[in-house]
């Protein structure tokens, strides 16, 4: 670290503040945007926790540091962070860097406003409604409501809360004592936030009835029907079904038309967790995977995933036009939501949510959409599907790889079979030994910094890799690199 005179505060010194920010932006452009997206650079610079603590010097002291030291701090933070915009980062359902979305994030962070009243966020109140209107139209609704949430998990929890309130509005005032035993239903392939939400909302995880899924990970409607009857026989009141469009591991899409039929027969709220798969609605070629989604009561959709809008950008969309969000969550705080304002107070949307302060998440998607157009975003989705198909076909040509199943989305699940196991498939311990391969290769790739891929067990299947094809800058060369690198890393196993 450079040793110079400490600069204790930039308060009131506009020139120094501007100089600092320009320098920081320069570091960001160099280290994140240039190097962080370059295939010739590492995905990560792995360090063990104790070593990393020392390298970062995390202790907070009484004395301030110089501007030179602060800039070095910024550079170090970036250097030792995982580069999620790197073309070899395949670890999560989000990746890549859209420059227009990033520009939107910079603007909103700089403005530092809260999206709760038109009074202080006039542009973004209007913009959020326009963006939500567009997303609802893609679902198939000409009207409705919605809000941006801090992540898909919260969107799913909101849906459960709204469905419960719609059925039992007294619960807002009287709490759980106003409720009979409730039951909600979801596939065993669902996102874990459904159970978390049930626990958080006081329903308890036992209220979540897990519906069977077929071999591809899709909810079985006949078992949903059976589970509803079983819950009723046990004295519970069914109120919601959460279907999934794009499961986390296998990328499965539940049969929404058939699930909606069951919900309609039993008068149940249908929520569709399309956090991962919702962006497929932009593709004329692939949107059939979500046939029936227009029959849902609520939809969760995360444009920060397949569309690369940047964390976080998570929409909860509602078919409801009765102001259910505000009735369920509103508390009419008189210091914030005064009813005698000089403009239309319906524009004060902050009472729709359980938060008070709420960050602006619509601008990055709006700006990216303005730049790309719907056609550009459609090409982005279609390209991901095409590259996933290319990867599957290349994977089949190599004896070192075994496909878990043919994908219908951009999750490509496979095993790497090392040389020592390629003639042992029928042996009793084959599965156990194969399951140990992915963790070893994951450690090797991370320590080397060459790439990151997620792995997991699934049901009776031992650990396998889940490759996610989402970064919009990926090419066939990146798919080839992935396979070649795994072969290099595992050649001695």
N, C-alpha and C positions, 0 to 999 in steps of 0.2 A: 504494500500500500504506500502511496506517495505521502510523504510527511510534510504538511504545510499548515498554515494557520487555520484553526477550526472556524467554520462558518456556522455559527450557532443558529441563525435564523435568516430566512429570506423574506420575512414579513416586511412589507412596505418597499422592498427593493425589486421593482418590476424588471429592471435590466438583468439582475443576477438570476431572478427566477426564470426569465425567458432563456437566458444562456444555458441554465441547467437543463431545462426541458428540451431545448434543441440538441444538447449533447446526449441526453437520454434517448431521444428519438433516433439519433444517429446510431447509437449502440443497438437499438431494437432493429433498425433496418439492416444493419450489418450482421448481427448475431442470430436474429430470429428469421427475418425475411429472406436474407441471402443465404447464409450458412445453414439455417434451420430447415430450408427446403431443398438443399443440395444433396443429391445422392452420394456425392463424394465425401460428405461429412458424416459423423456418427449420429445415430439416433439419440444416444445418451452417453454420458461420461459417468459410468457406474462407480460409486464409492460406497464403502461400508458406512453405516450410520455414524459411528463414532468419528471416523476420519472426516466425513462430510461436515459434521458439527464444527470440527476444528478449522477446516478450510473456509467455512463461511463466517466464522467468528460471530455466532448468533447472539451473544450476550448483549443486553441493552444497558448502557451506562449513563451516568449523570452528564458527562461531557459530550457535546456534539462533535461531529467529524467534519473534515474539510470537504469541499465540493469534489476534489480529486478522489478522495476516498469513497465518497458516495457513488461516484460513477464506476469505480472499481467494484463496489458492492453490486451494482446493477449488472455489470458484465459477468460477475461470478454467479449470480442467481440464474442468469440465462444459461451460462456455460454448463452448470450442473443439473439443469432441468431437462426433462424428457422433451424432445422436439416432436410434438404431436402433429405438426404440419409436414414432417419429413415423409418422403415417398416410400420409406420402408417401415413406417409406423402402422402396423395392422392390428394393434392390441385392443382397441376399443371400437365402439360403434360410431365414434366421431373421429375425424382426422382431416387433414388438409387445411389450406389457408386461402380463403376467398378475399382478395384485396378490397373489394367494395364493402363486404361485410365487416372487415377489420376497420375500414374507414368509418363505418357507422358506429362501431364500438368505441373508437377514439373520440368521436364527436359526443356521444352520450356520456362517456366517462368525464370528458372535459366540462360539459354543461352541468353535470352532477345534480340533476333534478330528480324528483320523486313523482312517479306517475299515479298520483291520487286525485288531483283536482285540475280542472281546466285553468284555474287561476295561475298555477305555476308551471303547468306543462301543456299549454294549449296545442302546440304542434303535435305532441306525441299522443295526446288523448284522441285527436282526430285521426292520426296515422294508425294507431293501434286498431281502431274500429275498422278502418279500410282494409288493413292486412287481414284481420280476423274474418271480415266479410269475404275476402278472396279465398281464404282457406275453407270457409264454410261452403262456398260455391263449388269448390273442387270435391267436397264430400257429397254434394248434391242437394244442399239446402239453400233456399232463396231467402230465408230469414233465420233469426236465431240470436245467440248471444255467445259470449266467450271472454277469455282473459288469458294473458300470458302469465305463466306460473314459473316458480324457480325450480324447474326440472320436471321430467315426466312422472316421477314418483308422486310429487305433490299434485299433479294433474289427476292422477288416478285416485288419490285420497279425496280430492275435491269431489270427484264424481260419486264416490261412495257416500260422502256427506250430503250431497245434493239429493241423491236418491232416497236416502233415509229421511231427510227433511220433507221432501215432497210427500212421502207416505205418512209420516208422523210429524207434522209441523210443531206439535207441542214439545217435542224434544229440545227445541232451541231454548225454551224457558225452563222446562222441568227436568231436562237431562235424561239420563238412562232410565230413571224410574217411570218415564212415560212410555217405555218401549216393551213389547213382548220379546221373547228370544228371536233374534233375526238370523237369517241365513243368506249368504251371498255365494255365488258359484263362479268358479274360474277353472281353467285347465291346469293340469299339473305342470304344464310348460310355461305358465304365466310368469310375469316379472314378480320378484319378491316383494315389491312395494304393495301389492294387494294385501298380503298378510300383515305387513308393517302398518298399513293404513287401518286395517281392522283393529289392530292392537292400539294404535294411537287414538282412534275415535271411540275407544271404550267398548267396542263390539266383541273384542277378544279373537284370537286366532282360531279358536274352535268354531267360530261362526262361518269361517271360510270352508266351503265344501269343494274338495278337489275333484274335478271331472276328469275322466280318463281321456287320454289322447291316443291317436293311432300311431303306427310305426313311423310316420313322418312328423309327428309332433302336433297334429291338428286335433282340436277338441272334437269329441264324438258326441253329436247332438242327442243320440239315443241315450247315452249315459247321463247327459245333462237332464233329460226328462226323468230318468230314473232317480237321480239324486234329488231333484225337486220333490218328487213324491215321497222319498224317504225322509227328507227334512220335515215335510208337513206331517208325516206319520209320527215323527218324534216330537211334535208340538212347536216346531219353529215356523217362523213366517218368512218365506222367500221374498226378497225385494230387489235383488240386482244380480245380473250376470255380467262378468267382465271377460269379453273375448279378446283375443290377441291377434293383431295383424303384423306379423314379423316378430317371432319369438327370439329371445336373446341369443340362444345357442344355435338352434337349427334353422332359424329364419322361417318358421312355419306361419302360415296364414290360416286362421280358423275359418270354417265355412259359415260366413256371416248370414247368408240367406236362411240356412237351416236353423242356426242359432236364434235369429230374429223371429222365426216362426214359433219356436218354443217360448220365447219371451212374450210374444203377442198372445199366445194361448193362456199364459199364466199371469199376464198383467205385470211383467217384471221390467224394470229399467235395464236397458241394454247399453253398456259402456263398451267402447272399443279402444283398447290400448294399442294405438297405432304409432306410438312414440318412434319406433324404428321403421316401420313399413309405410307410414302415412305418405311419405314423399313419392311413393310409387303412383299416387293419384295423378301426378303430373304427366305420367307417361301413357299415351294412347295405346302403346303396345302391351304394357304390363299391368294397367290399372284393373284388369279383370280379377287380379288376385284379391281385390277388396270389394268384389261385387256384394252388394247388400249393405254396405257401410252407411248408406243414406237412411237406413231404417233405424240406426242407432239413436239413442237419446243424448249421448255424449261421446266425444272422441278426444283422445290425447294424441298430440302430434308434435314431434321434436324436429324442426327444421335444422337444428344444430348438428344433426346426425348426417343423414345421407346428402342433404343439400349443402353442408359445410358452412352454415350461417354463423358458426362460432358460438361457444358456450357463453351464456345459456340462452336458448331460444325454444321455449316449450309452450305450446298453445293447448288450452282446454277449450274445446268447441262444444256448444250446446244447441240443440234444436229448439229449446224452450224459448218462448217469446213473452213469458209472464213475469219477467224480471226475477226469476228464481234465485239467481246468484245473489242479488242484493237482499232479497227477503231472507235468504238463508244465513248470510254472513253479516249483514249490515247491523251497525250499532248506533248510527246517527250521531257521531261525536259532534257536539255543537261548536267546538272551536275550529273545526275543519270543514264540516259539511253544513254550513249555515244555509237555511232555506230561503233567506231574503237577499241573496246575492243579486248583482246587477246583470247576470247572464243566466242562461238556462242551466239549472243545477243538475239536470239529468246528465250533463257532461262531466260531473264529478264522479268518476267511476271507481274511486278508491274503496267505497264501502262494499264493493262486490267481493272483496277478498279478505282473508283473515289477517293479512299483513297490514301495517300502516304504511311505512316506507316501502316503496316498490320500485325497483330499477326499471329503466326503459329497455325493453328487449325487442321492440318492433322495428327500430330504425335500421339495424344491420340487415334484417330480412328485406325490408322495404327497399333499401338502397341497392342491395344485391339484385333484387327482382327488377328494379328500374334499369339496371345495367345489363342484366342477362336476358330479361324478358322471359315469359313463360316458356318460349321455345328453347332458349338457352338452358334453362333448368331441366327441361324435358330431355335434352341431349345429354345432360350430366347424368341423369338417372339411367337412361338407356345405355350409356357408355359403361356404367358400373356393371350392369347386367351382362354386357358383351364381354367385358374383361373377366368376369367370374366364369363365364362359359369357356373362355379361352384357357383359363387356369385349370379348369376341370379336365378339359381334353388333353392338355399337356401333362397333367398329373397322371392320367391313365396310361401314358406312354412309358412311364418310368417304374421299374420294379421296386423302387424304394418307397413308393407311396400306395396307400390303400384308402379309397374313398369311403367315408362313413355312409353317405347316401347321396343320391343325385340332388343337388340344391334346386330350389325354385326361386331363391332370392340371391343376395350377394354374400351370404354366409357360406363359405366353402369349408366343410369339416372333413378332416382326413387324419390318418396316422402316418408317421414316418416309420418305416420298417427298416431297422438297421441290418447290416450284413449278417450279423450273428443270428438273426431270427427269420431270415428269408426262406429258409427250408424247414422251419419248425412250426408252421402254422397249426398243425394238428396236435402238437404236443400239449400235455395237460397244463403246463405253466406258461403257455404262450401269451395268454391275455394278461396275466400278472406281470410278465416281463415287458410286454409291449407298453403297458401303462406307465412304466418307469422311464420311458424314453423321452417323452415330451418335457417333463421337468428338467431333465439333464440338458436337453437342447435349448430350452428357454434360458437357463442360467448361462450357457455358453454364448448365446447370441447377445444377451444383455451385457455381459462382461466385455464382450468384444465391441459392442455398440453398433453392430451391423444391421439389426432390425429388431422388431418386437412383434410377437404374435401371441395371442391368448390361447390357453389350453384349459381343459376341464374334463372330468368324468361326466357321464350322462347315463342315468339308469344303470343298466348292467354293463355298459361300455366303459372300458378303462380310459384313461386320459388320452384325448386326441386334440389336435390343433383346430382352432376356429379362426380361419382366415377371413378378414372382413375387407371387401373391396369397396371402399367408399371415397377415398381421396380423389378429387376430380382431375388431378394431374397424372394419375397412374397410367402406365403404358404396358404393353406386352413385355417390354424389357424388364420391368419391375416384377412381373409374374415369373419370368424366367429366372431372375436373380433369386427370388424366394426359394424356388425349387433347388437351384444350384447351391445356394448357401446352406440349406438344410442337409443336402448330401455331403457338403464339405464338413459341416459341424458334426455330422454323425457317422463319418466313414470308419471310425475306430470302434464303434459300439457293437 
